[in-house]
Amino acid sequence: MKTSRGLLAGFFVASGLNHFVSPRFYRAIVPPSLRHDAKRLVEVSGAAEVLGGVGVLLPRTRRLSGVALIALLAAVFPANLYMASEPERFKRVPRWALYARLPLQPLMMWWAWRATRD
């Protein structure tokens, strides 16, 4: 469980930091209906991923961080749907990867839940 927790934390911290390293990519995947607020959404989601990942490592915040990461994964799912429904806009990402991300989201949620319940 400790290894799983460490991997989960590392994944979310790295992913969250990447929102600030490559914000253009993340802004591009914001669905059109939210595009007017893309910059803020990318920054907030990146910070939430970093905080959630760090929170997973701390016993006092572990369970809450797990729930928060699950909520975050649900909140960003529309971006995955958007990418899969408009693959021609994301030519740098292999088409199979756009579709593979969809069932991965619930698996990531399950991982966040399991790694933070001890």
trRosetta pair geometry for C-beta under 8 A, 3 or more apart (Angstrom, degrees):
i j d omega theta_ij theta_ji phi_ij phi_ji
1 4 5.6 -56 -150 38 35 113
1 5 6.2 38 152 -22 67 107
1 114 8.0 -131 -127 148 91 84
1 115 6.8 157 -165 -135 75 56
1 118 5.7 121 154 -90 153 128
2 5 5.7 -54 -148 36 30 114
2 6 6.4 30 154 -18 64 106
3 6 5.7 -56 -149 37 31 111
3 7 6.3 30 154 -17 65 106
4 7 5.8 -55 -148 38 29 110
4 8 6.2 32 153 -20 64 107
4 111 7.2 -143 -176 -163 109 90
4 114 7.0 -48 143 109 150 103
4 115 4.6 -142 126 -105 103 104
5 8 5.7 -53 -146 36 29 113
5 9 6.3 30 155 -18 64 107
5 56 5.8 -174 -168 156 85 106
5 57 7.0 133 149 -93 107 55
5 62 7.7 -22 -143 -141 129 119
5 115 4.6 158 -87 -178 63 103
5 116 7.2 119 -116 -75 99 54
6 9 5.7 -53 -146 37 30 111
6 10 6.2 29 156 -17 64 109
6 57 7.4 63 -102 -99 60 98
7 10 5.7 -56 -145 40 30 111
7 11 6.2 35 155 -24 65 106
8 11 5.8 -54 -148 32 28 113
8 12 6.5 15 160 -8 63 108
8 53 7.3 -166 130 -128 66 76
8 56 5.6 -129 103 177 110 165
8 69 7.8 74 172 155 113 172
8 111 6.1 179 -97 143 115 105
8 112 6.3 144 -157 -100 135 59
8 115 4.6 147 -11 96 154 170
8 116 7.8 -114 105 -45 159 88
9 12 6.3 -65 -149 42 27 101
9 13 6.1 23 159 -16 67 111
9 53 4.5 112 -159 -176 56 78
9 54 6.8 95 -157 -80 107 23
9 56 4.4 -153 -80 73 93 122
9 57 5.0 58 -113 -48 159 98
10 13 5.9 -56 -138 39 28 108
10 14 6.0 24 163 -14 65 111
10 53 7.0 157 -31 -166 10 125
11 14 6.2 -65 -150 41 22 106
11 15 6.0 17 158 -15 63 114
11 53 7.1 -163 69 -113 55 121
12 15 5.6 -53 -136 41 31 111
12 16 5.9 34 161 -21 65 108
12 49 4.7 -151 -175 -176 84 82
12 50 7.1 -177 136 -82 84 23
12 52 5.4 -84 161 89 151 99
12 53 3.3 -173 85 -70 104 106
12 56 7.2 113 37 -4 138 135
12 69 6.4 -70 -100 -122 152 126
13 16 5.8 -56 -146 38 26 111
13 17 6.4 24 157 -17 62 107
13 49 7.2 177 -85 135 22 84
13 50 5.4 66 -130 -130 61 63
13 53 3.8 -148 -46 109 75 153
13 54 6.4 90 -88 -50 112 74
14 17 5.9 -56 -147 37 29 109
14 18 6.4 35 152 -26 62 106
14 53 8.0 156 7 -125 57 169
15 18 5.5 -53 -153 29 31 117
15 19 7.4 46 147 -30 59 91
15 49 5.2 -97 92 170 97 149
15 53 7.9 152 41 -55 91 138
16 19 5.8 -39 -167 10 40 115
16 20 8.0 22 145 -4 61 98
16 45 7.8 -148 -122 131 79 59
16 46 4.7 121 -166 -171 66 58
16 47 6.7 123 -171 -75 118 9
16 48 7.1 -156 -118 69 122 45
16 49 3.0 -173 -74 87 102 104
16 50 3.6 -155 113 -44 149 73
16 51 7.7 173 -145 7 166 57
16 52 7.7 158 -60 40 141 91
16 53 6.4 -142 2 2 131 127
17 20 6.0 -61 -167 38 47 105
17 21 6.2 40 141 -18 76 110
17 46 7.2 123 -69 -173 12 106
17 50 6.2 92 -53 -86 71 114
18 21 5.1 -56 -137 42 43 111
18 22 5.7 -14 177 31 79 102
18 26 7.9 135 119 -48 84 122
18 46 7.5 -146 67 -127 52 109
19 22 7.5 -70 -122 63 14 66
19 23 6.2 49 168 -98 56 71
19 26 5.3 25 -131 -35 76 167
19 42 5.4 177 -168 172 106 83
19 43 6.9 159 140 -100 121 30
19 45 6.4 -179 -113 88 155 85
19 46 2.6 -137 68 -89 147 123
19 47 7.9 -98 76 -23 143 51
19 49 7.0 134 -13 33 131 132
20 23 6.4 11 -127 -58 25 100
20 43 7.5 67 -86 -118 85 71
20 46 5.6 144 -36 158 82 156
22 25 4.6 10 145 15 111 117
22 26 6.8 118 106 -13 79 92
23 26 5.6 -64 -152 44 44 108
23 27 5.9 45 153 -24 77 106
23 39 7.4 38 172 -132 131 68
23 42 5.4 107 -150 134 89 147
23 43 7.6 5 -122 -65 125 74
23 46 8.0 -63 -100 -40 87 150
24 27 5.8 -53 -145 35 29 111
24 28 6.4 33 155 -24 62 107
25 28 5.8 -60 -157 31 29 114
25 29 7.0 14 154 -12 64 107
26 29 6.1 -61 -151 37 35 103
26 30 7.3 53 149 -39 63 91
26 42 4.2 120 114 -131 124 117
26 45 7.6 -166 -176 72 135 125
26 46 7.3 5 -154 -58 177 109
27 30 5.8 -36 -161 3 40 116
27 38 4.3 83 -146 151 84 127
27 39 6.5 7 -103 -76 121 53
27 42 5.4 -57 -68 -42 70 147
28 89 7.6 -175 170 152 104 108
28 90 7.7 138 131 -94 119 89
29 79 4.6 65 141 -171 102 109
29 82 6.5 141 -173 83 67 120
29 83 5.6 -11 -138 -65 105 111
29 90 7.4 45 -93 -90 92 130
30 34 5.2 -110 172 91 104 103
30 35 5.6 142 104 -95 111 57
30 37 7.9 -148 180 79 150 64
30 38 4.1 -168 36 -117 159 97
30 41 5.8 109 -114 79 132 141
30 42 7.0 -90 -54 -54 122 94
30 79 6.3 -41 -100 -104 34 108
30 82 7.9 12 140 62 16 165
31 34 5.3 67 66 23 82 100
31 35 7.3 -113 103 -44 39 80
31 78 5.2 -54 -26 143 138 111
31 79 6.3 -128 -33 -91 82 54
31 81 7.8 3 -81 75 123 94
31 82 4.4 -158 -93 -72 84 145
32 35 5.2 -22 -146 -21 39 123
32 82 7.7 167 -5 -138 73 132
34 37 5.8 -66 -179 53 75 96
34 38 6.7 114 123 -75 81 68
34 41 6.2 52 155 -47 123 162
34 78 7.9 100 0 104 136 138
35 38 5.2 -7 -152 -43 47 115
37 40 5.1 -52 -179 49 84 111
37 41 5.4 90 120 -29 90 104
38 41 5.7 -62 -142 40 29 111
38 42 6.1 28 163 -20 67 107
39 42 6.1 -59 -151 35 25 108
39 43 6.5 19 154 -13 62 110
40 43 5.7 -58 -147 40 32 109
40 44 6.0 28 158 -17 69 109
41 44 5.9 -55 -139 40 28 107
41 45 6.0 22 162 -14 64 110
42 45 6.1 -57 -140 41 25 105
42 46 6.1 27 158 -20 62 111
43 46 5.8 -57 -146 37 27 112
43 47 6.3 23 158 -15 64 107
44 47 5.9 -56 -147 39 29 108
44 48 6.2 30 154 -21 64 109
45 48 5.5 -53 -143 37 32 114
45 49 6.4 37 155 -23 64 102
45 72 6.7 135 -144 -159 83 106
45 75 7.4 -158 -107 104 109 120
45 76 6.1 98 -145 -78 142 120
46 49 5.8 -53 -151 32 30 111
46 50 6.6 27 153 -15 64 104
47 50 5.8 -55 -149 37 34 110
47 51 6.1 28 156 -13 68 110
48 51 5.9 -56 -141 43 30 108
48 52 5.9 31 158 -20 65 111
48 68 7.1 -140 -172 159 101 111
48 72 5.3 174 130 -106 129 135
49 52 5.8 -55 -140 40 26 111
49 53 6.2 28 158 -20 62 108
49 69 7.7 79 -122 -120 58 89
49 72 6.7 168 -76 158 70 156
50 53 5.9 -58 -149 36 26 111
50 54 6.4 21 156 -13 63 107
51 54 5.9 -56 -146 40 31 107
51 55 6.0 34 154 -24 65 111
51 65 7.7 -147 132 -123 70 103
51 68 8.0 -56 104 124 101 149
52 55 5.5 -55 -143 37 29 116
52 56 6.7 42 154 -31 62 97
52 65 4.9 144 -153 -164 62 89
52 68 5.2 -150 -106 100 109 111
52 69 4.3 134 176 -73 140 92
52 72 6.4 -105 -39 2 161 150
53 56 5.8 -44 -157 17 32 115
53 57 7.6 26 149 -14 57 101
53 65 7.8 -168 -30 -179 10 129
53 69 7.8 97 -61 -92 55 128
54 57 6.0 -59 -168 30 41 111
54 58 7.0 25 146 -13 70 109
54 65 7.9 -140 77 -124 50 147
55 58 5.8 -63 -149 38 40 106
55 61 4.0 -92 -157 125 92 123
55 62 6.8 173 148 -89 73 31
55 64 6.8 -83 169 85 135 88
55 65 3.0 171 110 -86 117 135
55 68 7.2 30 74 47 155 135
56 61 7.9 -71 -47 104 21 89
56 62 5.8 63 -150 -132 39 71
56 65 4.9 -138 -61 113 59 139
56 66 6.7 95 -107 -65 89 73
56 69 7.4 15 -64 -29 115 145
56 112 7.9 -102 -99 -144 128 77
56 115 6.7 13 -161 121 124 115
56 116 5.9 -95 -131 -88 85 104
57 62 7.6 -163 45 -91 10 90
58 61 4.6 33 84 36 113 100
58 62 6.3 -158 82 -51 51 75
58 65 7.7 110 50 -21 90 143
59 62 5.6 -27 -138 -15 28 121
61 64 5.4 -69 -162 55 63 110
61 65 5.2 68 140 -32 89 109
62 65 5.8 -62 -146 37 23 111
62 66 6.5 26 156 -22 62 104
62 116 4.9 179 161 -151 85 87
62 118 7.5 -36 130 32 152 99
63 66 5.6 -51 -152 30 32 114
63 67 6.7 28 153 -13 64 103
63 116 5.5 145 -102 152 39 106
63 117 7.0 71 -109 -91 90 56
64 67 5.8 -55 -151 38 34 109
64 68 6.1 34 151 -19 67 109
65 68 5.4 -54 -143 39 33 113
65 69 6.2 34 157 -21 66 104
65 116 6.3 -159 77 -121 85 143
66 69 5.9 -54 -147 35 28 109
66 70 6.6 30 153 -19 62 105
66 112 5.0 154 -153 158 73 83
66 113 5.9 111 170 -105 120 34
66 115 6.9 179 -107 75 116 77
66 116 2.8 -149 -60 54 135 158
66 117 7.1 -153 120 -40 177 70
67 70 5.7 -54 -152 34 32 113
67 71 6.5 32 151 -17 65 105
67 116 7.8 -128 -21 101 60 150
68 71 5.6 -53 -149 37 33 112
68 72 6.3 36 151 -22 65 105
69 72 5.4 -50 -145 36 34 115
69 73 6.4 39 154 -21 65 101
69 112 4.3 -151 97 -144 123 144
69 116 7.9 152 32 -27 125 147
70 73 5.7 -51 -149 34 31 112
70 74 6.6 31 151 -17 62 104
70 109 4.8 77 -132 -145 88 88
70 112 5.2 -171 -61 90 79 136
70 113 6.3 49 -73 -60 133 88
71 74 5.7 -55 -152 37 34 112
71 75 6.2 34 150 -22 66 108
72 75 5.5 -54 -146 36 33 113
72 76 6.4 16 161 -8 67 107
73 76 6.3 -62 -142 43 28 98
73 77 6.8 55 152 -51 60 92
73 105 5.7 156 172 -164 107 86
73 108 5.4 -177 -126 101 147 117
73 109 5.2 -156 85 -75 149 87
73 112 7.0 -166 -15 -3 138 149
74 77 5.7 -31 -157 -8 34 121
74 105 8.0 115 -87 168 43 119
74 109 7.3 60 -52 -95 84 130
75 78 7.9 -47 168 14 38 97
76 79 5.2 -34 -177 24 74 119
76 80 7.0 76 132 -18 78 95
77 80 5.5 -53 -156 35 46 113
77 81 6.4 47 149 -19 73 102
77 105 5.4 81 -106 -159 99 161
78 81 5.3 -51 -145 38 39 115
78 82 6.1 45 154 -24 68 103
79 82 5.5 -50 -147 34 32 115
79 83 6.5 33 153 -19 63 104
80 83 5.8 -52 -148 35 32 111
80 84 6.4 26 155 -14 65 108
80 98 7.9 159 -166 -167 69 63
80 101 4.8 -143 -145 121 117 120
80 102 5.9 159 145 -86 122 61
80 105 6.2 -152 30 -56 168 131
81 84 5.9 -60 -147 41 30 107
81 85 6.0 21 158 -14 67 113
81 102 7.2 81 -84 -107 62 104
82 85 6.0 -63 -142 41 26 105
82 86 6.2 -19 170 22 65 112
83 86 6.8 -82 -138 58 21 79
83 87 7.3 59 163 -92 61 55
83 89 7.7 -122 -129 75 56 105
83 90 5.3 17 -151 -14 92 159
83 93 7.0 -9 -176 72 125 154
83 98 5.0 -144 133 -142 99 102
83 101 7.2 17 78 54 132 147
84 87 6.8 2 -153 -62 30 89
84 98 4.6 157 -95 151 63 98
84 99 5.5 104 -132 -87 114 56
84 101 7.1 -149 -58 57 111 104
84 102 5.9 15 -54 -53 159 118
86 89 4.5 14 137 11 109 120
86 90 7.2 98 104 -3 79 96
87 90 6.0 -79 -153 53 44 93
87 91 8.0 92 155 -80 70 48
87 93 7.9 -120 -147 81 79 96
87 95 5.0 37 -159 -118 148 89
87 98 5.3 -167 -104 40 98 169
88 91 6.9 10 -165 -65 40 88
90 93 4.6 -16 150 33 110 111
90 98 6.4 130 83 -88 136 127
93 97 5.3 -117 174 80 91 123
93 98 5.7 105 119 -61 120 90
94 97 4.5 90 67 1 86 106
94 98 7.4 -150 97 -10 48 82
95 98 5.6 -49 -156 26 39 115
95 99 6.9 25 154 -7 67 104
96 99 6.1 -64 -156 43 35 103
96 100 5.9 37 150 -25 71 112
97 100 5.4 -52 -135 38 34 114
97 101 6.5 47 160 -34 63 97
98 101 6.3 -50 -163 16 26 114
99 102 6.0 -39 -170 9 46 115
100 103 7.1 -63 -164 43 43 91
100 104 6.2 47 145 -27 71 117
101 104 5.3 -65 -148 38 36 120
101 105 6.8 52 157 -41 69 91
102 105 6.4 -44 -167 5 29 110
103 106 6.6 -48 -166 34 51 102
103 107 6.8 48 143 -14 70 109
104 107 5.3 -64 -154 44 43 114
104 108 6.0 48 150 -26 76 102
105 108 5.7 -51 -148 32 30 112
105 109 6.6 34 151 -20 62 103
106 109 5.3 -49 -149 33 39 117
106 110 6.4 41 152 -20 67 101
107 110 5.6 -49 -148 35 35 112
107 111 6.3 39 150 -21 64 104
108 111 5.5 -51 -148 35 33 115
108 112 6.4 35 152 -20 65 103
109 112 5.8 -52 -149 35 31 111
109 113 6.4 30 151 -19 64 106
110 113 5.6 -55 -150 36 32 112
110 114 6.2 25 157 -14 68 109
111 114 6.0 -57 -141 41 28 105
111 115 5.9 20 165 -14 66 114
112 115 6.3 -59 -137 41 22 106
112 116 6.3 0 168 -2 59 119
113 116 6.6 -84 -153 44 20 96
113 117 6.4 10 161 -19 64 117
114 117 6.2 -66 -143 33 28 106
